[in-house]
Amino acid sequence: MSFASPPLIALTDKGLFCAEGGFYIDPKCAVDVAVVTHAHSDHARRGSRQYICASSGVGLLRSRLGHKIEARGIAFGEVIQLGSVKVSLHPAGHILGSAQVRVEKDGEVWVASGDYKRDPDPSCEPFESVACDTFITEATFGTPKFSWDRNATHGQDLANWWEEAALAGKNCVLFGYSLGKAQRVLAELAPHAKRPVLIYETIVELTECYRSEGRNLAPTRELRSAIAEVEKTGEALCGEFILAPPSIKDESWASALGAFETAFASGWMHGRSHFFGGRYDRGFVLSDHADWAGLNETIAECGAKRVFVQHRNGSLVRHLRGRGIEAHPEEMLIVENFARLPGMNLRLF
């Protein structure tokens, strides 16, 4: 069996496109049919006629793009026919409902990973390796310097910070993205929280989507209502854990918090002793993407003979080639570029 030419999944100015199936994967603009790996705004965009995603991610997609969108949710592992290809979605472990897209035609299998991680996360479905001939992988943290501690006790670490700050008469303000990171923090804190976590308004509806899918999260209360109450009394908040997106770090409501410490939760905190130029008091290395070891582990497990790397592709492409795997940056998925690649005989099993 030889690779399809043109590629089964090509890179276009609108994003990854499967011509045989008539759909785009995480298109950059409105299209007819969009297969969406997850609901983050750089993967899910408004205006498409139909969206296909994992069933557990439908609520998040509607919350982000509008409750009236035509969204078709399919179970993980369920196979559907789109055009002349078979398509199925498989857990990516990135956020709730995040999926890898498996596309098969005439026995040839391609998988587009979307964003994924290997580490345990109580807020979402665990990652699942998918055997394939060609793997399109993300590489957000695709250099050897990124290595997550797989024995980390994130919930306990966050709870310890909360307790220490409360004893000192301070609040904890943790900055993290409204979708995914916020809910992971709440899930990690669920066994430890002794009082509700105060959450910013952009986190509220998304958190309810997680709860509706049966995810166990720490109890929450909306931050603005808590601030409104203390403003009536003239007292500042004290001993609270506050969760908010980084975009609102400089908003005026911070004056109602009294004494507080700040932190940022992200894989980008790895090795950052200065915590983003002194903007935060501390950092928690809590990533929703695979580290260097996780990327390589995934590629080995899927058995792909050809790999295309998105994002930070230089180090990973060179490393994979050194391991004897045919690896290329994503630009080689452009039809004209793909035609110049050497053919290969592949057999999945």
Secondary structure, 3 states (H helix, E strand, C coil): CECCCCCCCEEECCEEEECCCCEEECCCCCCCEEECCCCCCCCCCCCCCEEEEEHHHHHHHHHHHCCCCCEEEECCCCCEEECCEEEEEEECCCCCCCEEEEEEECCEEEEECCCCCCCCCCCCCCCCCCCCCEEEECCCCCCCCCCCCCCCCHHHHHHHHHHHHHHCCCEEEEECCCCCHHHHHHHHHCCCCCCCEEECHHHHHHHHHHHHCCCCCCCEEEHHHHHHHHHHHCCCCCCCEEEECHHHCCCHHHHHHCCEEEEEECHHHCCCCCHHHHCCCEEECCCCCCCHHHHHHHHHHHCCCEEEECCCCHHHHHHHHHCCCEEEEHHHHCHHHHCCCCCCECCCC
